[in-house]
């Protein structure tokens, strides 16, 4: 299982499943990250956290702690 916190800059991935409590899942889905969503990794902050990505045509930054809950292919 590969998760979103294991990606590299320039990767384009697809969301397979969102793990975690219902509160975490809801927060992630409210950001537009749902099953089968395509995500392009733009860059990492200087210390590696958060991750900047492009989701559904807009820029989004997400913490690595939350990215560990997003299974990708």
PQR file with spaces between the fields and no chain letter, atoms N, CA, C, O and H, PARSE charges and radii, in Angstrom:
ATOM       1  N    UNK     1       0.845   -1.183    0.000 -0.4000 1.5000
ATOM       2  CA   UNK     1       0.000    0.000    0.000 -0.0000 2.0000
ATOM       3  C    UNK     1       0.890    1.246    0.000  0.5500 1.7000
ATOM       4  O    UNK     1       1.732    1.407    0.884 -0.5500 1.4000
ATOM       5  N    UNK     2       0.710    2.117   -0.976 -0.4000 1.5000
ATOM       6  CA   UNK     2       1.465    3.371   -1.065 -0.0000 2.0000
ATOM       7  C    UNK     2       0.527    4.507   -0.659  0.5500 1.7000
ATOM       8  O    UNK     2      -0.634    4.544   -1.066 -0.5500 1.4000
ATOM       9  H    UNK     2       0.026    1.987   -1.694  0.4000 1.0000
ATOM      10  N    UNK     3       1.043    5.425    0.142 -0.4000 1.5000
ATOM      11  CA   UNK     3       0.237    6.550    0.595 -0.0000 2.0000
ATOM      12  C    UNK     3       0.786    7.862    0.051  0.5500 1.7000
ATOM      13  O    UNK     3       1.911    7.915   -0.447 -0.5500 1.4000
ATOM      14  H    UNK     3       1.986    5.396    0.473  0.4000 1.0000
ATOM      15  N    UNK     4       0.000    8.903    0.148 -0.4000 1.5000
ATOM      16  CA   UNK     4       0.328   10.202   -0.447 -0.0000 2.0000
ATOM      17  C    UNK     4       1.586   10.834    0.148  0.5500 1.7000
ATOM      18  O    UNK     4       2.209   11.675   -0.500 -0.5500 1.4000
ATOM      19  H    UNK     4      -0.914    8.861    0.552  0.4000 1.0000
ATOM      20  N    UNK     5       1.970   10.454    1.351 -0.4000 1.5000
ATOM      21  CA   UNK     5       3.182   11.030    1.953 -0.0000 2.0000
ATOM      22  C    UNK     5       4.465   10.425    1.366  0.5500 1.7000
ATOM      23  O    UNK     5       5.559   10.871    1.713 -0.5500 1.4000
ATOM      24  H    UNK     5       1.465    9.771    1.878  0.4000 1.0000
ATOM      25  N    UNK     6       4.355    9.417    0.483 -0.4000 1.5000
ATOM      26  CA   UNK     6       5.512    8.744   -0.097 -0.0000 2.0000
ATOM      27  C    UNK     6       5.790    9.161   -1.545  0.5500 1.7000
ATOM      28  O    UNK     6       6.544    8.485   -2.245 -0.5500 1.4000
ATOM      29  H    UNK     6       3.467    9.055    0.201  0.4000 1.0000
ATOM      30  N    UNK     7       5.201   10.246   -1.992 -0.4000 1.5000
ATOM      31  CA   UNK     7       5.333   10.677   -3.389 -0.0000 2.0000
ATOM      32  C    UNK     7       6.560   11.561   -3.594  0.5500 1.7000
ATOM      33  O    UNK     7       7.204   11.998   -2.640 -0.5500 1.4000
ATOM      34  H    UNK     7       4.588   10.795   -1.423  0.4000 1.0000
ATOM      35  N    UNK     8       6.864   11.809   -4.868 -0.4000 1.5000
ATOM      36  CA   UNK     8       7.960   12.707   -5.240 -0.0000 2.0000
ATOM      37  C    UNK     8       7.393   13.869   -6.056  0.5500 1.7000
ATOM      38  O    UNK     8       6.283   13.787   -6.581 -0.5500 1.4000
ATOM      39  H    UNK     8       6.342   11.454   -5.643  0.4000 1.0000
ATOM      40  N    UNK     9       8.157   14.932   -6.155 -0.4000 1.5000
ATOM      41  CA   UNK     9       7.729   16.093   -6.941 -0.0000 2.0000
ATOM      42  C    UNK     9       7.531   15.667   -8.395  0.5500 1.7000
ATOM      43  O    UNK     9       8.369   14.965   -8.963 -0.5500 1.4000
ATOM      44  H    UNK     9       9.059   14.998   -5.729  0.4000 1.0000
ATOM      45  N    UNK    10       6.429   16.091   -8.985 -0.4000 1.5000
ATOM      46  CA   UNK    10       6.121   15.772  -10.368 -0.0000 2.0000
ATOM      47  C    UNK    10       5.256   14.532  -10.550  0.5500 1.7000
ATOM      48  O    UNK    10       4.746   14.289  -11.643 -0.5500 1.4000
ATOM      49  H    UNK    10       5.749   16.661   -8.524  0.4000 1.0000
ATOM      50  N    UNK    11       5.086   13.746   -9.491 -0.4000 1.5000
ATOM      51  CA   UNK    11       4.245   12.547   -9.583 -0.0000 2.0000
ATOM      52  C    UNK    11       2.789   12.919   -9.824  0.5500 1.7000
ATOM      53  O    UNK    11       2.298   13.921   -9.305 -0.5500 1.4000
ATOM      54  H    UNK    11       5.501   13.944   -8.603  0.4000 1.0000
ATOM      55  N    UNK    12       2.109   12.108  -10.610 -0.4000 1.5000
ATOM      56  CA   UNK    12       0.669   12.231  -10.799 -0.0000 2.0000
ATOM      57  C    UNK    12       0.078   10.910  -10.337  0.5500 1.7000
ATOM      58  O    UNK    12       0.364    9.858  -10.908 -0.5500 1.4000
ATOM      59  H    UNK    12       2.508   11.293  -11.031  0.4000 1.0000
ATOM      60  N    UNK    13      -0.747   10.970   -9.303 -0.4000 1.5000
ATOM      61  CA   UNK    13      -1.283    9.760   -8.680 -0.0000 2.0000
ATOM      62  C    UNK    13      -2.808    9.807   -8.640  0.5500 1.7000
ATOM      63  O    UNK    13      -3.419   10.855   -8.848 -0.5500 1.4000
ATOM      64  H    UNK    13      -0.980   11.825   -8.839  0.4000 1.0000
ATOM      65  N    UNK    14      -3.403    8.656   -8.371 -0.4000 1.5000
ATOM      66  CA   UNK    14      -4.852    8.540   -8.275 -0.0000 2.0000
ATOM      67  C    UNK    14      -5.211    8.010   -6.893  0.5500 1.7000
ATOM      68  O    UNK    14      -4.582    7.070   -6.405 -0.5500 1.4000
ATOM      69  H    UNK    14      -2.906    7.805   -8.202  0.4000 1.0000
ATOM      70  N    UNK    15      -6.211    8.602   -6.264 -0.4000 1.5000
ATOM      71  CA   UNK    15      -6.641    8.181   -4.931 -0.0000 2.0000
ATOM      72  C    UNK    15      -7.393    6.861   -5.033  0.5500 1.7000
ATOM      73  O    UNK    15      -8.321    6.720   -5.830 -0.5500 1.4000
ATOM      74  H    UNK    15      -6.721    9.365   -6.661  0.4000 1.0000
ATOM      75  N    UNK    16      -6.978    5.889   -4.208 -0.4000 1.5000
ATOM      76  CA   UNK    16      -7.624    4.583   -4.172 -0.0000 2.0000
ATOM      77  C    UNK    16      -8.608    4.520   -3.005  0.5500 1.7000
ATOM      78  O    UNK    16      -9.743    4.069   -3.159 -0.5500 1.4000
ATOM      79  H    UNK    16      -6.224    6.003   -3.561  0.4000 1.0000
ATOM      80  N    UNK    17      -8.151    4.982   -1.825 -0.4000 1.5000
ATOM      81  CA   UNK    17      -8.988    4.904   -0.626 -0.0000 2.0000
ATOM      82  C    UNK    17      -8.502    5.909    0.409  0.5500 1.7000
ATOM      83  O    UNK    17      -7.324    6.264    0.442 -0.5500 1.4000
ATOM      84  H    UNK    17      -7.229    5.348   -1.700  0.4000 1.0000
ATOM      85  N    UNK    18      -9.418    6.360    1.246 -0.4000 1.5000
ATOM      86  CA   UNK    18      -9.069    7.256    2.350 -0.0000 2.0000
ATOM      87  C    UNK    18      -9.271    6.490    3.647  0.5500 1.7000
ATOM      88  O    UNK    18     -10.350    5.954    3.897 -0.5500 1.4000
ATOM      89  H    UNK    18     -10.375    6.072    1.218  0.4000 1.0000
ATOM      90  N    UNK    19      -8.229    6.439    4.470 -0.4000 1.5000
ATOM      91  CA   UNK    19      -8.274    5.722    5.745 -0.0000 2.0000
ATOM      92  C    UNK    19      -8.411    6.722    6.892  0.5500 1.7000
ATOM      93  O    UNK    19      -8.300    7.931    6.685 -0.5500 1.4000
ATOM      94  H    UNK    19      -7.353    6.875    4.267  0.4000 1.0000
ATOM      95  N    UNK    20      -8.649    6.222    8.085 -0.4000 1.5000
ATOM      96  CA   UNK    20      -8.718    7.062    9.274 -0.0000 2.0000
ATOM      97  C    UNK    20     -10.111    7.129    9.855  0.5500 1.7000
ATOM      98  O    UNK    20     -11.028    6.448    9.396 -0.5500 1.4000
ATOM      99  H    UNK    20      -8.739    5.241    8.254  0.4000 1.0000
ATOM     100  N    UNK    21     -10.257    7.962   10.872 -0.4000 1.5000
ATOM     101  CA   UNK    21     -11.557    8.120   11.525 -0.0000 2.0000
ATOM     102  C    UNK    21     -12.517    8.862   10.595  0.5500 1.7000
ATOM     103  O    UNK    21     -12.095    9.457    9.603 -0.5500 1.4000
ATOM     104  H    UNK    21      -9.511    8.515   11.244  0.4000 1.0000
ATOM     105  N    UNK    22     -13.780    8.824   10.918 -0.4000 1.5000
ATOM     106  CA   UNK    22     -14.771    9.496   10.068 -0.0000 2.0000
ATOM     107  C    UNK    22     -14.518   11.003   10.006  0.5500 1.7000
ATOM     108  O    UNK    22     -14.788   11.628    8.981 -0.5500 1.4000
ATOM     109  H    UNK    22     -14.123    8.341   11.724  0.4000 1.0000
ATOM     110  N    UNK    23     -14.006   11.591   11.081 -0.4000 1.5000
ATOM     111  CA   UNK    23     -13.708   13.022   11.102 -0.0000 2.0000
ATOM     112  C    UNK    23     -12.570   13.352   10.127  0.5500 1.7000
ATOM     113  O    UNK    23     -12.644   14.331    9.384 -0.5500 1.4000
ATOM     114  H    UNK    23     -13.787   11.083   11.914  0.4000 1.0000
ATOM     115  N    UNK    24     -11.522   12.526   10.139 -0.4000 1.5000
ATOM     116  CA   UNK    24     -10.391   12.738    9.224 -0.0000 2.0000
ATOM     117  C    UNK    24     -10.836   12.543    7.784  0.5500 1.7000
ATOM     118  O    UNK    24     -10.497   13.348    6.917 -0.5500 1.4000
ATOM     119  H    UNK    24     -11.463   11.730   10.743  0.4000 1.0000
ATOM     120  N    UNK    25     -11.594   11.478    7.518 -0.4000 1.5000
ATOM     121  CA   UNK    25     -12.088   11.213    6.163 -0.0000 2.0000
ATOM     122  C    UNK    25     -12.923   12.378    5.653  0.5500 1.7000
ATOM     123  O    UNK    25     -12.756   12.804    4.510 -0.5500 1.4000
ATOM     124  H    UNK    25     -11.869   10.823    8.223  0.4000 1.0000
ATOM     125  N    UNK    26     -13.818   12.898    6.482 -0.4000 1.5000
ATOM     126  CA   UNK    26     -14.698   14.003    6.081 -0.0000 2.0000
ATOM     127  C    UNK    26     -13.880   15.247    5.752  0.5500 1.7000
ATOM     128  O    UNK    26     -14.154   15.924    4.761 -0.5500 1.4000
ATOM     129  H    UNK    26     -13.954   12.552    7.411  0.4000 1.0000
ATOM     130  N    UNK    27     -12.867   15.559    6.584 -0.4000 1.5000
ATOM     131  CA   UNK    27     -12.038   16.747    6.356 -0.0000 2.0000
ATOM     132  C    UNK    27     -11.284   16.627    5.032  0.5500 1.7000
ATOM     133  O    UNK    27     -11.199   17.595    4.276 -0.5500 1.4000
ATOM     134  H    UNK    27     -12.644   15.009    7.390  0.4000 1.0000
ATOM     135  N    UNK    28     -10.739   15.447    4.751 -0.4000 1.5000
ATOM     136  CA   UNK    28     -10.006   15.227    3.504 -0.0000 2.0000
ATOM     137  C    UNK    28     -10.946   15.330    2.305  0.5500 1.7000
ATOM     138  O    UNK    28     -10.605   15.954    1.299 -0.5500 1.4000
ATOM     139  H    UNK    28     -10.808   14.661    5.365  0.4000 1.0000
ATOM     140  N    UNK    29     -12.126   14.721    2.408 -0.4000 1.5000
ATOM     141  CA   UNK    29     -13.082   14.776    1.299 -0.0000 2.0000
ATOM     142  C    UNK    29     -13.605   16.192    1.082  0.5500 1.7000
ATOM     143  O    UNK    29     -13.893   16.564   -0.056 -0.5500 1.4000
ATOM     144  H    UNK    29     -12.402   14.214    3.225  0.4000 1.0000
ATOM     145  N    UNK    30     -13.734   16.986    2.132 -0.4000 1.5000
ATOM     146  CA   UNK    30     -14.163   18.384    1.997 -0.0000 2.0000
ATOM     147  C    UNK    30     -13.147   19.222    1.228  0.5500 1.7000
ATOM     148  O    UNK    30     -13.497   20.257    0.662 -0.5500 1.4000
ATOM     149  H    UNK    30     -13.500   16.684    3.056  0.4000 1.0000
ATOM     150  N    UNK    31     -11.887   18.779    1.206 -0.4000 1.5000
ATOM     151  CA   UNK    31     -10.849   19.475    0.447 -0.0000 2.0000
ATOM     152  C    UNK    31     -10.882   19.089   -1.035  0.5500 1.7000
ATOM     153  O    UNK    31     -10.129   19.645   -1.834 -0.5500 1.4000
ATOM     154  H    UNK    31     -11.602   17.938    1.666  0.4000 1.0000
ATOM     155  N    UNK    32     -11.742   18.148   -1.404 -0.4000 1.5000
ATOM     156  CA   UNK    32     -11.864   17.733   -2.801 -0.0000 2.0000
ATOM     157  C    UNK    32     -11.128   16.449   -3.129  0.5500 1.7000
ATOM     158  O    UNK    32     -11.091   16.032   -4.287 -0.5500 1.4000
ATOM     159  H    UNK    32     -12.354   17.697   -0.755  0.4000 1.0000
ATOM     160  N    UNK    33     -10.543   15.823   -2.126 -0.4000 1.5000
ATOM     161  CA   UNK    33      -9.812   14.574   -2.351 -0.0000 2.0000
ATOM     162  C    UNK    33     -10.769   13.417   -2.069  0.5500 1.7000
ATOM     163  O    UNK    33     -11.079   13.115   -0.917 -0.5500 1.4000
ATOM     164  H    UNK    33     -10.573   16.162   -1.186  0.4000 1.0000
ATOM     165  N    UNK    34     -11.224   12.785   -3.135 -0.4000 1.5000
ATOM     166  CA   UNK    34     -12.134   11.647   -3.024 -0.0000 2.0000
ATOM     167  C    UNK    34     -11.583   10.493   -3.854  0.5500 1.7000
ATOM     168  O    UNK    34     -10.595   10.654   -4.571 -0.5500 1.4000
ATOM     169  H    UNK    34     -10.972   13.031   -4.071  0.4000 1.0000
ATOM     170  N    UNK    35     -12.218    9.339   -3.758 -0.4000 1.5000
ATOM     171  CA   UNK    35     -11.778    8.162   -4.514 -0.0000 2.0000
ATOM     172  C    UNK    35     -11.748    8.485   -6.006  0.5500 1.7000
ATOM     173  O    UNK    35     -12.648    9.147   -6.524 -0.5500 1.4000
ATOM     174  H    UNK    35     -13.021    9.208   -3.176  0.4000 1.0000
ATOM     175  N    UNK    36     -10.705    8.012   -6.690 -0.4000 1.5000
ATOM     176  CA   UNK    36     -10.472    8.199   -8.127 -0.0000 2.0000
ATOM     177  C    UNK    36     -10.070    9.616   -8.529  0.5500 1.7000
ATOM     178  O    UNK    36     -10.010    9.914   -9.721 -0.5500 1.4000
ATOM     179  H    UNK    36      -9.974    7.474   -6.269  0.4000 1.0000
ATOM     180  N    UNK    37      -9.795   10.492   -7.571 -0.4000 1.5000
ATOM     181  CA   UNK    37      -9.327   11.845   -7.879 -0.0000 2.0000
ATOM     182  C    UNK    37      -7.855   11.790   -8.285  0.5500 1.7000
ATOM     183  O    UNK    37      -7.062   11.088   -7.656 -0.5500 1.4000
ATOM     184  H    UNK    37      -9.845   10.250   -6.602  0.4000 1.0000
ATOM     185  N    UNK    38      -7.494   12.519   -9.321 -0.4000 1.5000
ATOM     186  CA   UNK    38      -6.104   12.608   -9.765 -0.0000 2.0000
ATOM     187  C    UNK    38      -5.427   13.770   -9.045  0.5500 1.7000
ATOM     188  O    UNK    38      -5.984   14.863   -8.948 -0.5500 1.4000
ATOM     189  H    UNK    38      -8.138   13.088   -9.831  0.4000 1.0000
ATOM     190  N    UNK    39      -4.222   13.520   -8.544 -0.4000 1.5000
ATOM     191  CA   UNK    39      -3.456   14.520   -7.802 -0.0000 2.0000
ATOM     192  C    UNK    39      -2.082   14.658   -8.434  0.5500 1.7000
ATOM     193  O    UNK    39      -1.402   13.663   -8.686 -0.5500 1.4000
ATOM     194  H    UNK    39      -3.770   12.632   -8.624  0.4000 1.0000
ATOM     195  N    UNK    40      -1.674   15.907   -8.690 -0.4000 1.5000
ATOM     196  CA   UNK    40      -0.329   16.183   -9.200 -0.0000 2.0000
ATOM     197  C    UNK    40       0.481   16.844   -8.088  0.5500 1.7000
ATOM     198  O    UNK    40       0.049   17.844   -7.515 -0.5500 1.4000
ATOM     199  H    UNK    40      -2.227   16.715   -8.485  0.4000 1.0000
ATOM     200  N    UNK    41       1.652   16.288   -7.781 -0.4000 1.5000
ATOM     201  CA   UNK    41       2.498   16.825   -6.722 -0.0000 2.0000
ATOM     202  C    UNK    41       3.337   17.967   -7.296  0.5500 1.7000
ATOM     203  O    UNK    41       4.096   17.773   -8.245 -0.5500 1.4000
ATOM     204  H    UNK    41       2.002   15.475   -8.246  0.4000 1.0000
ATOM     205  N    UNK    42       3.193   19.157   -6.714 -0.4000 1.5000
ATOM     206  CA   UNK    42       3.877   20.356   -7.202 -0.0000 2.0000
ATOM     207  C    UNK    42       5.219   20.555   -6.487  0.5500 1.7000
ATOM     208  O    UNK    42       6.262   20.641   -7.135 -0.5500 1.4000
ATOM     209  H    UNK    42       2.576   19.315   -5.943  0.4000 1.0000
ATOM     210  N    UNK    43       5.191   20.627   -5.165 -0.4000 1.5000
ATOM     211  CA   UNK    43       6.439   20.810   -4.410 -0.0000 2.0000
ATOM     212  C    UNK    43       6.210   20.528   -2.934  0.5500 1.7000
ATOM     213  O    UNK    43       5.080   20.357   -2.479 -0.5500 1.4000
ATOM     214  H    UNK    43       4.344   20.557   -4.639  0.4000 1.0000
ATOM     215  N    UNK    44       7.321   20.486   -2.201 -0.4000 1.5000
ATOM     216  CA   UNK    44       7.291   20.315   -0.754 -0.0000 2.0000
ATOM     217  C    UNK    44       7.780   21.602   -0.111  0.5500 1.7000
ATOM     218  O    UNK    44       8.580   22.327   -0.703 -0.5500 1.4000
ATOM     219  H    UNK    44       8.239   20.625   -2.571  0.4000 1.0000
ATOM     220  N    UNK    45       7.313   21.891    1.083 -0.4000 1.5000
ATOM     221  CA   UNK    45       7.820   23.036    1.838 -0.0000 2.0000
ATOM     222  C    UNK    45       9.297   22.778    2.160  0.5500 1.7000
ATOM     223  O    UNK    45       9.739   21.631    2.087 -0.5500 1.4000
ATOM     224  H    UNK    45       6.663   21.302    1.564  0.4000 1.0000
ATOM     225  N    UNK    46      10.065   23.801    2.510 -0.4000 1.5000
ATOM     226  CA   UNK    46      11.504   23.628    2.762 -0.0000 2.0000
ATOM     227  C    UNK    46      11.853   22.505    3.752  0.5500 1.7000
ATOM     228  O    UNK    46      12.880   21.848    3.588 -0.5500 1.4000
ATOM     229  H    UNK    46       9.707   24.732    2.569  0.4000 1.0000
ATOM     230  N    UNK    47      11.042   22.282    4.743 -0.4000 1.5000
ATOM     231  CA   UNK    47      11.323   21.206    5.705 -0.0000 2.0000
ATOM     232  C    UNK    47      10.559   19.923    5.364  0.5500 1.7000
ATOM     233  O    UNK    47      10.538   18.985    6.161 -0.5500 1.4000
ATOM     234  H    UNK    47      10.207   22.816    4.876  0.4000 1.0000
ATOM     235  N    UNK    48       9.934   19.878    4.185 -0.4000 1.5000
ATOM     236  CA   UNK    48       9.258   18.665    3.733 -0.0000 2.0000
ATOM     237  C    UNK    48       7.795   18.563    4.108  0.5500 1.7000
ATOM     238  O    UNK    48       7.129   17.614    3.695 -0.5500 1.4000
ATOM     239  H    UNK    48       9.951   20.639    3.538  0.4000 1.0000
ATOM     240  N    UNK    49       7.276   19.494    4.867 -0.4000 1.5000
ATOM     241  CA   UNK    49       5.888   19.436    5.305 -0.0000 2.0000
ATOM     242  C    UNK    49       5.338   20.851    5.351  0.5500 1.7000
ATOM     243  O    UNK    49       5.940   21.678    6.036 -0.5500 1.4000
ATOM     244  H    UNK    49       7.818   20.265    5.202  0.4000 1.0000
ATOM     245  N    UNK    50       4.277   21.192    4.699 -0.4000 1.5000
ATOM     246  CA   UNK    50       3.301   20.364    3.987 -0.0000 2.0000
ATOM     247  C    UNK    50       3.689   20.080    2.527  0.5500 1.7000
ATOM     248  O    UNK    50       4.720   20.534    2.032 -0.5500 1.4000
ATOM     249  H    UNK    50       3.788   20.520    4.142  0.4000 1.0000
ATOM     250  N    UNK    51       2.823   19.314    1.866 -0.4000 1.5000
ATOM     251  CA   UNK    51       2.975   18.963    0.462 -0.0000 2.0000
ATOM     252  C    UNK    51       2.032   19.851   -0.343  0.5500 1.7000
ATOM     253  O    UNK    51       0.846   19.944   -0.026 -0.5500 1.4000
ATOM     254  H    UNK    51       1.985   18.945    2.268  0.4000 1.0000
ATOM     255  N    UNK    52       2.551   20.504   -1.381 -0.4000 1.5000
ATOM     256  CA   UNK    52       1.692   21.312   -2.251 -0.0000 2.0000
ATOM     257  C    UNK    52       1.333   20.478   -3.470  0.5500 1.7000
ATOM     258  O    UNK    52       2.200   19.866   -4.094 -0.5500 1.4000
ATOM     259  H    UNK    52       3.514   20.429   -1.639  0.4000 1.0000
ATOM     260  N    UNK    53       0.045   20.457   -3.807 -0.4000 1.5000
ATOM     261  CA   UNK    53      -0.428   19.635   -4.919 -0.0000 2.0000
ATOM     262  C    UNK    53      -1.528   20.342   -5.687  0.5500 1.7000
ATOM     263  O    UNK    53      -2.077   21.348   -5.238 -0.5500 1.4000
ATOM     264  H    UNK    53      -0.660   20.955   -3.300  0.4000 1.0000
ATOM     265  N    UNK    54      -1.837   19.802   -6.841 -0.4000 1.5000
ATOM     266  CA   UNK    54      -2.931   20.320   -7.657 -0.0000 2.0000
ATOM     267  C    UNK    54      -4.033   19.260   -7.669  0.5500 1.7000
ATOM     268  O    UNK    54      -3.816   18.123   -8.088 -0.5500 1.4000
ATOM     269  H    UNK    54      -1.391   18.984   -7.206  0.4000 1.0000
ATOM     270  N    UNK    55      -5.214   19.654   -7.204 -0.4000 1.5000
ATOM     271  CA   UNK    55      -6.361   18.749   -7.112 -0.0000 2.0000
ATOM     272  C    UNK    55      -7.556   19.436   -7.755  0.5500 1.7000
ATOM     273  O    UNK    55      -7.923   20.544   -7.364 -0.5500 1.4000
ATOM     274  H    UNK    55      -5.391   20.578   -6.864  0.4000 1.0000
ATOM     275  N    UNK    56      -8.160   18.784   -8.734 -0.4000 1.5000
ATOM     276  CA   UNK    56      -9.363   19.309   -9.394 -0.0000 2.0000
ATOM     277  C    UNK    56      -9.158   20.733   -9.926  0.5500 1.7000
ATOM     278  O    UNK    56     -10.093   21.534   -9.928 -0.5500 1.4000
ATOM     279  H    UNK    56      -7.862   17.883   -9.051  0.4000 1.0000
ATOM     280  N    UNK    57      -7.939   21.048  -10.375 -0.4000 1.5000
ATOM     281  CA   UNK    57      -7.664   22.335  -10.987 -0.0000 2.0000
ATOM     282  C    UNK    57      -7.281   23.455  -10.033  0.5500 1.7000
ATOM     283  O    UNK    57      -7.111   24.594  -10.466 -0.5500 1.4000
ATOM     284  H    UNK    57      -7.179   20.397  -10.373  0.4000 1.0000
ATOM     285  N    UNK    58      -7.140   23.162   -8.751 -0.4000 1.5000
ATOM     286  CA   UNK    58      -6.719   24.212   -7.814 -0.0000 2.0000
ATOM     287  C    UNK    58      -5.574   23.724   -6.950  0.5500 1.7000
ATOM     288  O    UNK    58      -5.368   22.521   -6.793 -0.5500 1.4000
ATOM     289  H    UNK    58      -7.278   22.236   -8.399  0.4000 1.0000
ATOM     290  N    UNK    59      -4.828   24.673   -6.386 -0.4000 1.5000
ATOM     291  CA   UNK    59      -3.700   24.344   -5.521 -0.0000 2.0000
ATOM     292  C    UNK    59      -4.159   24.013   -4.118  0.5500 1.7000
ATOM     293  O    UNK    59      -5.061   24.660   -3.585 -0.5500 1.4000
ATOM     294  H    UNK    59      -4.995   25.651   -6.513  0.4000 1.0000
ATOM     295  N    UNK    60      -3.542   23.010   -3.517 -0.4000 1.5000
ATOM     296  CA   UNK    60      -3.893   22.565   -2.171 -0.0000 2.0000
ATOM     297  C    UNK    60      -2.620   22.148   -1.457  0.5500 1.7000
ATOM     298  O    UNK    60      -1.755   21.498   -2.044 -0.5500 1.4000
ATOM     299  H    UNK    60      -2.809   22.485   -3.949  0.4000 1.0000
ATOM     300  N    UNK    61      -2.509   22.523   -0.194 -0.4000 1.5000
ATOM     301  CA   UNK    61      -1.403   22.060    0.644 -0.0000 2.0000
ATOM     302  C    UNK    61      -1.978   21.183    1.737  0.5500 1.7000
ATOM     303  O    UNK    61      -2.998   21.508    2.345 -0.5500 1.4000
ATOM     304  H    UNK    61      -3.212   23.051    0.283  0.4000 1.0000
ATOM     305  N    UNK    62      -1.306   20.065    1.978 -0.4000 1.5000
ATOM     306  CA   UNK    62      -1.786   19.126    2.988 -0.0000 2.0000
ATOM     307  C    UNK    62      -0.598   18.646    3.821  0.5500 1.7000
ATOM     308  O    UNK    62       0.495   18.438    3.295 -0.5500 1.4000
ATOM     309  H    UNK    62      -0.477   19.801    1.484  0.4000 1.0000
ATOM     310  N    UNK    63      -0.820   18.476    5.115 -0.4000 1.5000
ATOM     311  CA   UNK    63       0.236   17.999    6.000 -0.0000 2.0000
ATOM     312  C    UNK    63       0.523   16.527    5.737  0.5500 1.7000
ATOM     313  O    UNK    63      -0.366   15.769    5.348 -0.5500 1.4000
ATOM     314  H    UNK    63      -1.708   18.645    5.543  0.4000 1.0000
ATOM     315  N    UNK    64       1.766   16.134    5.951 -0.4000 1.5000
ATOM     316  CA   UNK    64       2.145   14.734    5.744 -0.0000 2.0000
ATOM     317  C    UNK    64       1.366   13.808    6.677  0.5500 1.7000
ATOM     318  O    UNK    64       1.070   12.670    6.312 -0.5500 1.4000
ATOM     319  H    UNK    64       2.488   16.750    6.267  0.4000 1.0000
ATOM     320  N    UNK    65       1.038   14.277    7.856 -0.4000 1.5000
ATOM     321  CA   UNK    65       0.265   13.472    8.802 -0.0000 2.0000
ATOM     322  C    UNK    65      -1.094   13.104    8.211  0.5500 1.7000
ATOM     323  O    UNK    65      -1.564   11.980    8.389 -0.5500 1.4000
ATOM     324  H    UNK    65       1.278   15.201    8.153  0.4000 1.0000
ATOM     325  N    UNK    66      -1.724   14.039    7.513 -0.4000 1.5000
ATOM     326  CA   UNK    66      -3.002   13.757    6.853 -0.0000 2.0000
ATOM     327  C    UNK    66      -2.786   12.940    5.576  0.5500 1.7000
ATOM     328  O    UNK    66      -3.618   12.102    5.227 -0.5500 1.4000
ATOM     329  H    UNK    66      -1.342   14.952    7.367  0.4000 1.0000
ATOM     330  N    UNK    67      -1.677   13.180    4.885 -0.4000 1.5000
ATOM     331  CA   UNK    67      -1.380   12.471    3.636 -0.0000 2.0000
ATOM     332  C    UNK    67      -1.175   10.979    3.871  0.5500 1.7000
ATOM     333  O    UNK    67      -1.371   10.178    2.956 -0.5500 1.4000
ATOM     334  H    UNK    67      -1.001   13.860    5.169  0.4000 1.0000
ATOM     335  N    UNK    68      -0.783   10.597    5.079 -0.4000 1.5000
ATOM     336  CA   UNK    68      -0.605    9.172    5.400 -0.0000 2.0000
ATOM     337  C    UNK    68      -1.915    8.398    5.349  0.5500 1.7000
ATOM     338  O    UNK    68      -1.905    7.172    5.240 -0.5500 1.4000
ATOM     339  H    UNK    68      -0.624   11.248    5.821  0.4000 1.0000
ATOM     340  N    UNK    69      -3.034    9.096    5.426 -0.4000 1.5000
ATOM     341  CA   UNK    69      -4.359    8.457    5.392 -0.0000 2.0000
ATOM     342  C    UNK    69      -4.907    8.272    3.988  0.5500 1.7000
ATOM     343  O    UNK    69      -5.987    7.708    3.818 -0.5500 1.4000
ATOM     344  H    UNK    69      -3.042   10.092    5.514  0.4000 1.0000
ATOM     345  N    UNK    70      -4.174    8.741    2.967 -0.4000 1.5000
ATOM     346  CA   UNK    70      -4.677    8.687    1.595 -0.0000 2.0000
ATOM     347  C    UNK    70      -3.894    7.638    0.812  0.5500 1.7000
ATOM     348  O    UNK    70      -2.719    7.831    0.497 -0.5500 1.4000
ATOM     349  H    UNK    70      -3.296    9.200    3.105  0.4000 1.0000
ATOM     350  N    UNK    71      -4.555    6.534    0.505 -0.4000 1.5000
ATOM     351  CA   UNK    71      -3.933    5.453   -0.269 -0.0000 2.0000
ATOM     352  C    UNK    71      -4.010    5.804   -1.752  0.5500 1.7000
ATOM     353  O    UNK    71      -5.055    6.225   -2.249 -0.5500 1.4000
ATOM     354  H    UNK    71      -5.509    6.378    0.760  0.4000 1.0000
ATOM     355  N    UNK    72      -2.888    5.625   -2.453 -0.4000 1.5000
ATOM     356  CA   UNK    72      -2.804    6.025   -3.861 -0.0000 2.0000
ATOM     357  C    UNK    72      -2.309    4.878   -4.749  0.5500 1.7000
ATOM     358  O    UNK    72      -1.775    3.878   -4.271 -0.5500 1.4000
ATOM     359  H    UNK    72      -2.039    5.284   -2.050  0.4000 1.0000
ATOM     360  N    UNK    73      -2.506    5.061   -6.048 -0.4000 1.5000
ATOM     361  CA   UNK    73      -1.980    4.100   -7.027 -0.0000 2.0000
ATOM     362  C    UNK    73      -1.191    4.862   -8.074  0.5500 1.7000
ATOM     363  O    UNK    73      -0.653    4.259   -9.002 -0.5500 1.4000
ATOM     364  H    UNK    73      -2.940    5.874   -6.437  0.4000 1.0000
